């Protein structure tokens, strides 16, 4: 399943919740340096969907905050729940 995510690097806590412009918001503590935030975001998405990290692959957006990822084994009901959940501020 392909999922559009919006990465927010440098957050206080890592979280996967909420929606911005139709994209799932992924907050990560890692900074946007040398792909660290992207890797942290992929790991956070994997954990949120309950799949292994290797099941989440980056499709587009390596240097952008808006990315498309493929979640192998992702369940649409989990995505709906994550989008509906309030994200911490």
HTML snippet that shows the backbone in 3Dmol.js (N, CA, C, O; Angstrom):
<script src="https://3Dmol.org/build/3Dmol-min.js"></script>
<div id="view" style="width:600px;height:400px;position:relative"></div>
<script>
const pdb = `
ATOM      1  N   UNK A   1       0.836  -1.153   0.000  1.00  0.00           N
ATOM      2  CA  UNK A   1       0.000   0.000   0.000  1.00  0.00           C
ATOM      3  C   UNK A   1       0.898   1.237   0.000  1.00  0.00           C
ATOM      4  O   UNK A   1       1.840   1.319   0.788  1.00  0.00           O
ATOM      5  N   UNK A   2       0.617   2.177  -0.857  1.00  0.00           N
ATOM      6  CA  UNK A   2       1.387   3.414  -0.933  1.00  0.00           C
ATOM      7  C   UNK A   2       0.762   4.451  -0.004  1.00  0.00           C
ATOM      8  O   UNK A   2      -0.457   4.612   0.041  1.00  0.00           O
ATOM      9  N   UNK A   3       1.620   5.149   0.735  1.00  0.00           N
ATOM     10  CA  UNK A   3       1.174   6.140   1.711  1.00  0.00           C
ATOM     11  C   UNK A   3       2.006   7.405   1.519  1.00  0.00           C
ATOM     12  O   UNK A   3       3.232   7.341   1.429  1.00  0.00           O
ATOM     13  N   UNK A   4       1.341   8.546   1.458  1.00  0.00           N
ATOM     14  CA  UNK A   4       2.042   9.829   1.415  1.00  0.00           C
ATOM     15  C   UNK A   4       2.239  10.285   2.850  1.00  0.00           C
ATOM     16  O   UNK A   4       1.296  10.324   3.641  1.00  0.00           O
ATOM     17  N   UNK A   5       3.487  10.632   3.177  1.00  0.00           N
ATOM     18  CA  UNK A   5       3.796  11.093   4.529  1.00  0.00           C
ATOM     19  C   UNK A   5       4.406  12.489   4.466  1.00  0.00           C
ATOM     20  O   UNK A   5       5.005  12.876   3.462  1.00  0.00           O
ATOM     21  N   UNK A   6       4.246  13.225   5.535  1.00  0.00           N
ATOM     22  CA  UNK A   6       4.856  14.552   5.695  1.00  0.00           C
ATOM     23  C   UNK A   6       5.770  14.460   6.911  1.00  0.00           C
ATOM     24  O   UNK A   6       5.295  14.297   8.035  1.00  0.00           O
ATOM     25  N   UNK A   7       7.076  14.563   6.692  1.00  0.00           N
ATOM     26  CA  UNK A   7       8.059  14.392   7.762  1.00  0.00           C
ATOM     27  C   UNK A   7       8.344  15.732   8.426  1.00  0.00           C
ATOM     28  O   UNK A   7       8.567  16.741   7.757  1.00  0.00           O
ATOM     29  N   UNK A   8       8.333  15.721   9.760  1.00  0.00           N
ATOM     30  CA  UNK A   8       8.658  16.895  10.570  1.00  0.00           C
ATOM     31  C   UNK A   8       9.881  16.557  11.404  1.00  0.00           C
ATOM     32  O   UNK A   8       9.741  16.032  12.508  1.00  0.00           O
ATOM     33  N   UNK A   9      11.090  16.847  10.899  1.00  0.00           N
ATOM     34  CA  UNK A   9      12.315  16.525  11.646  1.00  0.00           C
ATOM     35  C   UNK A   9      12.524  17.458  12.830  1.00  0.00           C
ATOM     36  O   UNK A   9      11.986  18.565  12.873  1.00  0.00           O
ATOM     37  N   UNK A  10      13.322  16.983  13.797  1.00  0.00           N
ATOM     38  CA  UNK A  10      13.677  17.806  14.943  1.00  0.00           C
ATOM     39  C   UNK A  10      12.572  17.934  15.981  1.00  0.00           C
ATOM     40  O   UNK A  10      12.572  18.885  16.763  1.00  0.00           O
ATOM     41  N   UNK A  11      11.641  17.006  16.002  1.00  0.00           N
ATOM     42  CA  UNK A  11      10.548  17.045  16.973  1.00  0.00           C
ATOM     43  C   UNK A  11      11.050  16.597  18.347  1.00  0.00           C
ATOM     44  O   UNK A  11      12.115  15.990  18.462  1.00  0.00           O
ATOM     45  N   UNK A  12      10.281  16.900  19.372  1.00  0.00           N
ATOM     46  CA  UNK A  12      10.630  16.493  20.721  1.00  0.00           C
ATOM     47  C   UNK A  12      10.485  14.983  20.897  1.00  0.00           C
ATOM     48  O   UNK A  12      11.295  14.341  21.566  1.00  0.00           O
ATOM     49  N   UNK A  13       9.433  14.427  20.282  1.00  0.00           N
ATOM     50  CA  UNK A  13       9.147  12.995  20.379  1.00  0.00           C
ATOM     51  C   UNK A  13       8.797  12.467  18.998  1.00  0.00           C
ATOM     52  O   UNK A  13       8.259  13.199  18.167  1.00  0.00           O
ATOM     53  N   UNK A  14       9.097  11.213  18.753  1.00  0.00           N
ATOM     54  CA  UNK A  14       8.713  10.586  17.496  1.00  0.00           C
ATOM     55  C   UNK A  14       7.257  10.159  17.595  1.00  0.00           C
ATOM     56  O   UNK A  14       6.848   9.528  18.569  1.00  0.00           O
ATOM     57  N   UNK A  15       6.473  10.514  16.566  1.00  0.00           N
ATOM     58  CA  UNK A  15       5.062  10.116  16.541  1.00  0.00           C
ATOM     59  C   UNK A  15       4.584  10.015  15.104  1.00  0.00           C
ATOM     60  O   UNK A  15       5.087  10.696  14.211  1.00  0.00           O
ATOM     61  N   UNK A  16       3.609   9.155  14.904  1.00  0.00           N
ATOM     62  CA  UNK A  16       2.971   9.001  13.594  1.00  0.00           C
ATOM     63  C   UNK A  16       1.479   9.168  13.842  1.00  0.00           C
ATOM     64  O   UNK A  16       0.807   8.244  14.300  1.00  0.00           O
ATOM     65  N   UNK A  17       0.975  10.342  13.537  1.00  0.00           N
ATOM     66  CA  UNK A  17      -0.433  10.628  13.791  1.00  0.00           C
ATOM     67  C   UNK A  17      -0.819  11.943  13.145  1.00  0.00           C
ATOM     68  O   UNK A  17      -0.006  12.861  13.030  1.00  0.00           O
ATOM     69  N   UNK A  18      -2.056  12.019  12.732  1.00  0.00           N
ATOM     70  CA  UNK A  18      -2.580  13.249  12.173  1.00  0.00           C
ATOM     71  C   UNK A  18      -2.435  13.315  10.669  1.00  0.00           C
ATOM     72  O   UNK A  18      -1.870  12.431  10.024  1.00  0.00           O
ATOM     73  N   UNK A  19      -2.969  14.398  10.139  1.00  0.00           N
ATOM     74  CA  UNK A  19      -3.006  14.562   8.687  1.00  0.00           C
ATOM     75  C   UNK A  19      -2.750  16.018   8.335  1.00  0.00           C
ATOM     76  O   UNK A  19      -3.235  16.930   9.005  1.00  0.00           O
ATOM     77  N   UNK A  20      -1.985  16.220   7.278  1.00  0.00           N
ATOM     78  CA  UNK A  20      -1.744  17.571   6.762  1.00  0.00           C
ATOM     79  C   UNK A  20      -1.765  17.494   5.252  1.00  0.00           C
ATOM     80  O   UNK A  20      -0.951  16.795   4.648  1.00  0.00           O
ATOM     81  N   UNK A  21      -2.684  18.203   4.646  1.00  0.00           N
ATOM     82  CA  UNK A  21      -2.843  18.222   3.185  1.00  0.00           C
ATOM     83  C   UNK A  21      -2.966  16.809   2.614  1.00  0.00           C
ATOM     84  O   UNK A  21      -2.427  16.518   1.545  1.00  0.00           O
ATOM     85  N   UNK A  22      -3.664  15.946   3.317  1.00  0.00           N
ATOM     86  CA  UNK A  22      -3.889  14.586   2.845  1.00  0.00           C
ATOM     87  C   UNK A  22      -2.754  13.617   3.118  1.00  0.00           C
ATOM     88  O   UNK A  22      -2.830  12.451   2.732  1.00  0.00           O
ATOM     89  N   UNK A  23      -1.704  14.080   3.778  1.00  0.00           N
ATOM     90  CA  UNK A  23      -0.546  13.227   4.067  1.00  0.00           C
ATOM     91  C   UNK A  23      -0.496  12.886   5.556  1.00  0.00           C
ATOM     92  O   UNK A  23      -0.893  13.693   6.396  1.00  0.00           O
ATOM     93  N   UNK A  24      -0.016  11.707   5.872  1.00  0.00           N
ATOM     94  CA  UNK A  24       0.170  11.270   7.248  1.00  0.00           C
ATOM     95  C   UNK A  24       1.374  12.003   7.836  1.00  0.00           C
ATOM     96  O   UNK A  24       2.452  12.004   7.241  1.00  0.00           O
ATOM     97  N   UNK A  25       1.197  12.626   8.997  1.00  0.00           N
ATOM     98  CA  UNK A  25       2.276  13.403   9.618  1.00  0.00           C
ATOM     99  C   UNK A  25       3.153  12.466  10.451  1.00  0.00           C
ATOM    100  O   UNK A  25       2.667  11.725  11.305  1.00  0.00           O
ATOM    101  N   UNK A  26       4.455  12.521  10.178  1.00  0.00           N
ATOM    102  CA  UNK A  26       5.428  11.710  10.899  1.00  0.00           C
ATOM    103  C   UNK A  26       6.440  12.660  11.528  1.00  0.00           C
ATOM    104  O   UNK A  26       7.229  13.294  10.828  1.00  0.00           O
ATOM    105  N   UNK A  27       6.410  12.751  12.845  1.00  0.00           N
ATOM    106  CA  UNK A  27       7.369  13.593  13.574  1.00  0.00           C
ATOM    107  C   UNK A  27       8.508  12.709  14.052  1.00  0.00           C
ATOM    108  O   UNK A  27       8.283  11.641  14.621  1.00  0.00           O
ATOM    109  N   UNK A  28       9.741  13.167  13.815  1.00  0.00           N
ATOM    110  CA  UNK A  28      10.914  12.399  14.233  1.00  0.00           C
ATOM    111  C   UNK A  28      11.889  13.319  14.958  1.00  0.00           C
ATOM    112  O   UNK A  28      11.956  14.517  14.681  1.00  0.00           O
ATOM    113  N   UNK A  29      12.643  12.742  15.891  1.00  0.00           N
ATOM    114  CA  UNK A  29      13.616  13.531  16.647  1.00  0.00           C
ATOM    115  C   UNK A  29      14.877  13.799  15.826  1.00  0.00           C
ATOM    116  O   UNK A  29      15.598  14.759  16.097  1.00  0.00           O
ATOM    117  N   UNK A  30      15.139  12.976  14.848  1.00  0.00           N
ATOM    118  CA  UNK A  30      16.343  13.123  14.022  1.00  0.00           C
ATOM    119  C   UNK A  30      16.271  14.406  13.194  1.00  0.00           C
ATOM    120  O   UNK A  30      15.193  14.860  12.813  1.00  0.00           O
ATOM    121  N   UNK A  31      17.418  14.961  12.933  1.00  0.00           N
ATOM    122  CA  UNK A  31      17.526  16.150  12.089  1.00  0.00           C
ATOM    123  C   UNK A  31      17.590  15.746  10.619  1.00  0.00           C
ATOM    124  O   UNK A  31      17.912  14.605  10.287  1.00  0.00           O
ATOM    125  N   UNK A  32      17.281  16.692   9.758  1.00  0.00           N
ATOM    126  CA  UNK A  32      17.304  16.447   8.317  1.00  0.00           C
ATOM    127  C   UNK A  32      18.731  16.591   7.787  1.00  0.00           C
ATOM    128  O   UNK A  32      19.031  17.497   7.010  1.00  0.00           O
ATOM    129  N   UNK A  33      19.592  15.689   8.218  1.00  0.00           N
ATOM    130  CA  UNK A  33      20.995  15.715   7.817  1.00  0.00           C
ATOM    131  C   UNK A  33      21.374  14.329   7.321  1.00  0.00           C
ATOM    132  O   UNK A  33      21.200  13.340   8.032  1.00  0.00           O
ATOM    133  N   UNK A  34      21.886  14.259   6.112  1.00  0.00           N
ATOM    134  CA  UNK A  34      22.378  13.012   5.522  1.00  0.00           C
ATOM    135  C   UNK A  34      21.364  11.869   5.595  1.00  0.00           C
ATOM    136  O   UNK A  34      21.741  10.721   5.827  1.00  0.00           O
ATOM    137  N   UNK A  35      20.083  12.177   5.400  1.00  0.00           N
ATOM    138  CA  UNK A  35      19.056  11.147   5.358  1.00  0.00           C
ATOM    139  C   UNK A  35      18.629  10.579   6.695  1.00  0.00           C
ATOM    140  O   UNK A  35      17.879   9.604   6.742  1.00  0.00           O
ATOM    141  N   UNK A  36      19.094  11.174   7.787  1.00  0.00           N
ATOM    142  CA  UNK A  36      18.763  10.659   9.113  1.00  0.00           C
ATOM    143  C   UNK A  36      17.273  10.768   9.403  1.00  0.00           C
ATOM    144  O   UNK A  36      16.682   9.838   9.953  1.00  0.00           O
ATOM    145  N   UNK A  37      16.658  11.887   9.041  1.00  0.00           N
ATOM    146  CA  UNK A  37      15.225  12.065   9.296  1.00  0.00           C
ATOM    147  C   UNK A  37      14.400  11.108   8.445  1.00  0.00           C
ATOM    148  O   UNK A  37      13.389  10.578   8.905  1.00  0.00           O
ATOM    149  N   UNK A  38      14.828  10.888   7.216  1.00  0.00           N
ATOM    150  CA  UNK A  38      14.115   9.957   6.337  1.00  0.00           C
ATOM    151  C   UNK A  38      14.164   8.549   6.905  1.00  0.00           C
ATOM    152  O   UNK A  38      13.140   7.867   6.955  1.00  0.00           O
ATOM    153  N   UNK A  39      15.322   8.110   7.329  1.00  0.00           N
ATOM    154  CA  UNK A  39      15.457   6.766   7.894  1.00  0.00           C
ATOM    155  C   UNK A  39      14.626   6.629   9.166  1.00  0.00           C
ATOM    156  O   UNK A  39      13.975   5.605   9.376  1.00  0.00           O
ATOM    157  N   UNK A  40      14.644   7.649  10.010  1.00  0.00           N
ATOM    158  CA  UNK A  40      13.847   7.620  11.238  1.00  0.00           C
ATOM    159  C   UNK A  40      12.358   7.593  10.921  1.00  0.00           C
ATOM    160  O   UNK A  40      11.588   6.920  11.606  1.00  0.00           O
ATOM    161  N   UNK A  41      11.951   8.318   9.890  1.00  0.00           N
ATOM    162  CA  UNK A  41      10.543   8.336   9.489  1.00  0.00           C
ATOM    163  C   UNK A  41      10.099   6.969   8.978  1.00  0.00           C
ATOM    164  O   UNK A  41       9.001   6.516   9.300  1.00  0.00           O
ATOM    165  N   UNK A  42      10.936   6.314   8.188  1.00  0.00           N
ATOM    166  CA  UNK A  42      10.591   4.993   7.674  1.00  0.00           C
ATOM    167  C   UNK A  42      10.458   3.989   8.822  1.00  0.00           C
ATOM    168  O   UNK A  42       9.558   3.149   8.812  1.00  0.00           O
ATOM    169  N   UNK A  43      11.346   4.075   9.800  1.00  0.00           N
ATOM    170  CA  UNK A  43      11.276   3.187  10.964  1.00  0.00           C
ATOM    171  C   UNK A  43      10.013   3.467  11.781  1.00  0.00           C
ATOM    172  O   UNK A  43       9.375   2.534  12.269  1.00  0.00           O
ATOM    173  N   UNK A  44       9.650   4.736  11.931  1.00  0.00           N
ATOM    174  CA  UNK A  44       8.454   5.096  12.689  1.00  0.00           C
ATOM    175  C   UNK A  44       7.184   4.608  11.986  1.00  0.00           C
ATOM    176  O   UNK A  44       6.251   4.136  12.635  1.00  0.00           O
ATOM    177  N   UNK A  45       7.156   4.724  10.676  1.00  0.00           N
ATOM    178  CA  UNK A  45       6.004   4.241   9.908  1.00  0.00           C
ATOM    179  C   UNK A  45       5.880   2.729  10.049  1.00  0.00           C
ATOM    180  O   UNK A  45       4.780   2.207  10.228  1.00  0.00           O
ATOM    181  N   UNK A  46       6.997   2.035   9.968  1.00  0.00           N
ATOM    182  CA  UNK A  46       6.976   0.577  10.115  1.00  0.00           C
ATOM    183  C   UNK A  46       6.412   0.193  11.483  1.00  0.00           C
ATOM    184  O   UNK A  46       5.574  -0.704  11.578  1.00  0.00           O
ATOM    185  N   UNK A  47       6.861   0.856  12.523  1.00  0.00           N
ATOM    186  CA  UNK A  47       6.381   0.561  13.861  1.00  0.00           C
ATOM    187  C   UNK A  47       4.890   0.864  13.982  1.00  0.00           C
ATOM    188  O   UNK A  47       4.148   0.086  14.582  1.00  0.00           O
ATOM    189  N   UNK A  48       4.445   1.983  13.419  1.00  0.00           N
ATOM    190  CA  UNK A  48       3.037   2.367  13.510  1.00  0.00           C
ATOM    191  C   UNK A  48       2.125   1.361  12.806  1.00  0.00           C
ATOM    192  O   UNK A  48       1.007   1.108  13.256  1.00  0.00           O
ATOM    193  N   UNK A  49       2.606   0.787  11.697  1.00  0.00           N
ATOM    194  CA  UNK A  49       1.815  -0.188  10.950  1.00  0.00           C
ATOM    195  C   UNK A  49       2.008  -1.613  11.469  1.00  0.00           C
ATOM    196  O   UNK A  49       1.305  -2.531  11.046  1.00  0.00           O
ATOM    197  N   UNK A  50       2.957  -1.792  12.382  1.00  0.00           N
ATOM    198  CA  UNK A  50       3.196  -3.113  12.935  1.00  0.00           C
ATOM    199  C   UNK A  50       3.873  -4.067  11.969  1.00  0.00           C
ATOM    200  O   UNK A  50       3.609  -5.269  11.979  1.00  0.00           O
ATOM    201  N   UNK A  51       4.762  -3.513  11.122  1.00  0.00           N
ATOM    202  CA  UNK A  51       5.511  -4.340  10.177  1.00  0.00           C
ATOM    203  C   UNK A  51       6.998  -4.141  10.426  1.00  0.00           C
ATOM    204  O   UNK A  51       7.400  -3.222  11.139  1.00  0.00           O
ATOM    205  N   UNK A  52       7.808  -5.005   9.837  1.00  0.00           N
ATOM    206  CA  UNK A  52       9.256  -4.855   9.957  1.00  0.00           C
ATOM    207  C   UNK A  52       9.725  -3.646   9.152  1.00  0.00           C
ATOM    208  O   UNK A  52       9.078  -3.246   8.184  1.00  0.00           O
ATOM    209  N   UNK A  53      10.836  -3.077   9.553  1.00  0.00           N
ATOM    210  CA  UNK A  53      11.388  -1.907   8.868  1.00  0.00           C
ATOM    211  C   UNK A  53      11.609  -2.178   7.391  1.00  0.00           C
ATOM    212  O   UNK A  53      11.368  -1.299   6.564  1.00  0.00           O
ATOM    213  N   UNK A  54      12.061  -3.371   7.043  1.00  0.00           N
ATOM    214  CA  UNK A  54      12.345  -3.674   5.633  1.00  0.00           C
ATOM    215  C   UNK A  54      11.079  -3.750   4.779  1.00  0.00           C
ATOM    216  O   UNK A  54      11.168  -3.798   3.552  1.00  0.00           O
ATOM    217  N   UNK A  55       9.903  -3.762   5.410  1.00  0.00           N
ATOM    218  CA  UNK A  55       8.637  -3.776   4.680  1.00  0.00           C
ATOM    219  C   UNK A  55       8.229  -2.378   4.217  1.00  0.00           C
ATOM    220  O   UNK A  55       7.284  -2.230   3.443  1.00  0.00           O
ATOM    221  N   UNK A  56       8.939  -1.357   4.689  1.00  0.00           N
ATOM    222  CA  UNK A  56       8.635   0.028   4.317  1.00  0.00           C
ATOM    223  C   UNK A  56       9.762   0.543   3.426  1.00  0.00           C
ATOM    224  O   UNK A  56      10.920   0.601   3.842  1.00  0.00           O
ATOM    225  N   UNK A  57       9.406   0.915   2.193  1.00  0.00           N
ATOM    226  CA  UNK A  57      10.406   1.420   1.254  1.00  0.00           C
ATOM    227  C   UNK A  57      10.012   2.804   0.759  1.00  0.00           C
ATOM    228  O   UNK A  57       8.832   3.114   0.595  1.00  0.00           O
ATOM    229  N   UNK A  58      11.018   3.617   0.529  1.00  0.00           N
ATOM    230  CA  UNK A  58      10.811   4.963   0.011  1.00  0.00           C
ATOM    231  C   UNK A  58      10.583   4.882  -1.493  1.00  0.00           C
ATOM    232  O   UNK A  58      11.388   4.291  -2.213  1.00  0.00           O
ATOM    233  N   UNK A  59       9.495   5.469  -1.969  1.00  0.00           N
ATOM    234  CA  UNK A  59       9.189   5.477  -3.397  1.00  0.00           C
ATOM    235  C   UNK A  59       9.675   6.787  -4.015  1.00  0.00           C
ATOM    236  O   UNK A  59      10.409   6.776  -5.004  1.00  0.00           O
ATOM    237  N   UNK A  60       9.267   7.914  -3.432  1.00  0.00           N
ATOM    238  CA  UNK A  60       9.706   9.229  -3.916  1.00  0.00           C
ATOM    239  C   UNK A  60       9.904  10.169  -2.741  1.00  0.00           C
ATOM    240  O   UNK A  60       9.357   9.951  -1.660  1.00  0.00           O
ATOM    241  N   UNK A  61      10.694  11.222  -2.959  1.00  0.00           N
ATOM    242  CA  UNK A  61      10.852  12.273  -1.975  1.00  0.00           C
ATOM    243  C   UNK A  61      12.046  12.137  -1.059  1.00  0.00           C
ATOM    244  O   UNK A  61      11.967  12.525   0.106  1.00  0.00           O
ATOM    245  N   UNK A  62      13.149  11.600  -1.544  1.00  0.00           N
ATOM    246  CA  UNK A  62      14.326  11.382  -0.701  1.00  0.00           C
ATOM    247  C   UNK A  62      14.798  12.668  -0.019  1.00  0.00           C
ATOM    248  O   UNK A  62      15.242  12.617   1.128  1.00  0.00           O
ATOM    249  N   UNK A  63      14.714  13.812  -0.690  1.00  0.00           N
ATOM    250  CA  UNK A  63      15.191  15.061  -0.104  1.00  0.00           C
ATOM    251  C   UNK A  63      14.055  16.025   0.222  1.00  0.00           C
ATOM    252  O   UNK A  63      14.307  17.180   0.567  1.00  0.00           O
ATOM    253  N   UNK A  64      12.833  15.576   0.120  1.00  0.00           N
ATOM    254  CA  UNK A  64      11.669  16.413   0.387  1.00  0.00           C
ATOM    255  C   UNK A  64      11.036  16.026   1.719  1.00  0.00           C
ATOM    256  O   UNK A  64      11.208  14.902   2.190  1.00  0.00           O
ATOM    257  N   UNK A  65      10.313  16.947   2.318  1.00  0.00           N
ATOM    258  CA  UNK A  65       9.590  16.605   3.540  1.00  0.00           C
ATOM    259  C   UNK A  65       8.349  15.777   3.230  1.00  0.00           C
ATOM    260  O   UNK A  65       7.882  15.011   4.073  1.00  0.00           O
ATOM    261  N   UNK A  66       7.819  15.930   2.023  1.00  0.00           N
ATOM    262  CA  UNK A  66       6.688  15.115   1.599  1.00  0.00           C
ATOM    263  C   UNK A  66       7.230  13.932   0.824  1.00  0.00           C
ATOM    264  O   UNK A  66       7.939  14.100  -0.169  1.00  0.00           O
ATOM    265  N   UNK A  67       6.897  12.736   1.278  1.00  0.00           N
ATOM    266  CA  UNK A  67       7.435  11.508   0.690  1.00  0.00           C
ATOM    267  C   UNK A  67       6.300  10.530   0.415  1.00  0.00           C
ATOM    268  O   UNK A  67       5.237  10.600   1.033  1.00  0.00           O
ATOM    269  N   UNK A  68       6.540   9.628  -0.512  1.00  0.00           N
ATOM    270  CA  UNK A  68       5.630   8.514  -0.748  1.00  0.00           C
ATOM    271  C   UNK A  68       6.392   7.254  -0.375  1.00  0.00           C
ATOM    272  O   UNK A  68       7.502   7.016  -0.852  1.00  0.00           O
ATOM    273  N   UNK A  69       5.775   6.445   0.491  1.00  0.00           N
ATOM    274  CA  UNK A  69       6.392   5.196   0.917  1.00  0.00           C
ATOM    275  C   UNK A  69       5.455   4.044   0.575  1.00  0.00           C
ATOM    276  O   UNK A  69       4.240   4.219   0.487  1.00  0.00           O
ATOM    277  N   UNK A  70       6.034   2.881   0.389  1.00  0.00           N
ATOM    278  CA  UNK A  70       5.267   1.668   0.155  1.00  0.00           C
ATOM    279  C   UNK A  70       5.370   0.821   1.419  1.00  0.00           C
ATOM    280  O   UNK A  70       6.465   0.473   1.860  1.00  0.00           O
ATOM    281  N   UNK A  71       4.208   0.493   1.997  1.00  0.00           N
ATOM    282  CA  UNK A  71       4.167  -0.319   3.210  1.00  0.00           C
ATOM    283  C   UNK A  71       3.657  -1.701   2.810  1.00  0.00           C
ATOM    284  O   UNK A  71       2.460  -1.894   2.597  1.00  0.00           O
ATOM    285  N   UNK A  72       4.574  -2.657   2.711  1.00  0.00           N
ATOM    286  CA  UNK A  72       4.214  -4.024   2.356  1.00  0.00           C
ATOM    287  C   UNK A  72       3.513  -4.665   3.550  1.00  0.00           C
ATOM    288  O   UNK A  72       4.106  -4.798   4.620  1.00  0.00           O
ATOM    289  N   UNK A  73       2.275  -5.057   3.375  1.00  0.00           N
ATOM    290  CA  UNK A  73       1.507  -5.640   4.467  1.00  0.00           C
ATOM    291  C   UNK A  73       0.730  -4.603   5.255  1.00  0.00           C
ATOM    292  O   UNK A  73       0.151  -4.923   6.293  1.00  0.00           O
ATOM    293  N   UNK A  74       0.708  -3.353   4.774  1.00  0.00           N
ATOM    294  CA  UNK A  74      -0.037  -2.305   5.462  1.00  0.00           C
ATOM    295  C   UNK A  74      -1.537  -2.520   5.327  1.00  0.00           C
ATOM    296  O   UNK A  74      -2.020  -2.966   4.286  1.00  0.00           O
ATOM    297  N   UNK A  75      -2.262  -2.203   6.380  1.00  0.00           N
ATOM    298  CA  UNK A  75      -3.713  -2.381   6.412  1.00  0.00           C
ATOM    299  C   UNK A  75      -4.383  -1.010   6.340  1.00  0.00           C
ATOM    300  O   UNK A  75      -4.048  -0.126   7.127  1.00  0.00           O
ATOM    301  N   UNK A  76      -5.331  -0.813   5.405  1.00  0.00           N
ATOM    302  CA  UNK A  76      -5.994   0.486   5.282  1.00  0.00           C
ATOM    303  C   UNK A  76      -6.661   0.971   6.572  1.00  0.00           C
ATOM    304  O   UNK A  76      -6.701   2.176   6.819  1.00  0.00           O
ATOM    305  N   UNK A  77      -7.178   0.072   7.388  1.00  0.00           N
ATOM    306  CA  UNK A  77      -7.819   0.471   8.642  1.00  0.00           C
ATOM    307  C   UNK A  77      -6.814   1.127   9.592  1.00  0.00           C
ATOM    308  O   UNK A  77      -7.166   2.051  10.326  1.00  0.00           O
ATOM    309  N   UNK A  78      -5.569   0.654   9.581  1.00  0.00           N
ATOM    310  CA  UNK A  78      -4.522   1.253  10.432  1.00  0.00           C
ATOM    311  C   UNK A  78      -4.219   2.662   9.935  1.00  0.00           C
ATOM    312  O   UNK A  78      -4.069   3.585  10.736  1.00  0.00           O
ATOM    313  N   UNK A  79      -4.128   2.832   8.618  1.00  0.00           N
ATOM    314  CA  UNK A  79      -3.880   4.155   8.048  1.00  0.00           C
ATOM    315  C   UNK A  79      -5.000   5.117   8.427  1.00  0.00           C
ATOM    316  O   UNK A  79      -4.734   6.253   8.819  1.00  0.00           O
ATOM    317  N   UNK A  80      -6.245   4.674   8.316  1.00  0.00           N
ATOM    318  CA  UNK A  80      -7.382   5.523   8.678  1.00  0.00           C
ATOM    319  C   UNK A  80      -7.309   5.942  10.143  1.00  0.00           C
ATOM    320  O   UNK A  80      -7.575   7.097  10.475  1.00  0.00           O
ATOM    321  N   UNK A  81      -6.951   5.008  11.016  1.00  0.00           N
ATOM    322  CA  UNK A  81      -6.841   5.313  12.440  1.00  0.00           C
ATOM    323  C   UNK A  81      -5.723   6.311  12.713  1.00  0.00           C
ATOM    324  O   UNK A  81      -5.885   7.214  13.534  1.00  0.00           O
ATOM    325  N   UNK A  82      -4.592   6.157  12.033  1.00  0.00           N
ATOM    326  CA  UNK A  82      -3.462   7.069  12.223  1.00  0.00           C
ATOM    327  C   UNK A  82      -3.811   8.466  11.726  1.00  0.00           C
ATOM    328  O   UNK A  82      -3.461   9.453  12.373  1.00  0.00           O
ATOM    329  N   UNK A  83      -4.488   8.565  10.597  1.00  0.00           N
ATOM    330  CA  UNK A  83      -4.872   9.866  10.060  1.00  0.00           C
ATOM    331  C   UNK A  83      -5.864  10.574  10.981  1.00  0.00           C
ATOM    332  O   UNK A  83      -5.821  11.796  11.122  1.00  0.00           O
ATOM    333  N   UNK A  84      -6.754   9.808  11.605  1.00  0.00           N
ATOM    334  CA  UNK A  84      -7.779  10.393  12.472  1.00  0.00           C
ATOM    335  C   UNK A  84      -7.237  10.780  13.845  1.00  0.00           C
ATOM    336  O   UNK A  84      -7.804  11.644  14.514  1.00  0.00           O
ATOM    337  N   UNK A  85      -6.156  10.153  14.265  1.00  0.00           N
ATOM    338  CA  UNK A  85      -5.591  10.396  15.607  1.00  0.00           C
ATOM    339  C   UNK A  85      -5.016  11.796  15.692  1.00  0.00           C
ATOM    340  O   UNK A  85      -4.413  12.290  14.739  1.00  0.00           O
ATOM    341  N   UNK A  86      -5.205  12.433  16.840  1.00  0.00           N
ATOM    342  CA  UNK A  86      -4.622  13.737  17.084  1.00  0.00           C
ATOM    343  C   UNK A  86      -3.124  13.574  17.317  1.00  0.00           C
ATOM    344  O   UNK A  86      -2.699  12.683  18.054  1.00  0.00           O
ATOM    345  N   UNK A  87      -2.338  14.421  16.699  1.00  0.00           N
ATOM    346  CA  UNK A  87      -0.908  14.348  16.902  1.00  0.00           C
ATOM    347  C   UNK A  87      -0.512  15.235  18.087  1.00  0.00           C
ATOM    348  O   UNK A  87      -1.112  16.286  18.313  1.00  0.00           O
ATOM    349  N   UNK A  88       0.502  14.802  18.837  1.00  0.00           N
ATOM    350  CA  UNK A  88       0.956  15.632  19.963  1.00  0.00           C
ATOM    351  C   UNK A  88       1.613  16.902  19.457  1.00  0.00           C
ATOM    352  O   UNK A  88       2.219  16.904  18.386  1.00  0.00           O
ATOM    353  N   UNK A  89       1.502  17.963  20.204  1.00  0.00           N
ATOM    354  CA  UNK A  89       2.092  19.243  19.783  1.00  0.00           C
ATOM    355  C   UNK A  89       3.335  19.556  20.547  1.00  0.00           C
ATOM    356  O   UNK A  89       3.956  20.594  20.318  1.00  0.00           O
TER     357      UNK A  89
END
`;
const viewer = $3Dmol.createViewer("view");
viewer.addModel(pdb, "pdb");
viewer.setStyle({}, {cartoon: {color: "spectrum"}});
viewer.zoomTo();
viewer.render();
</script>
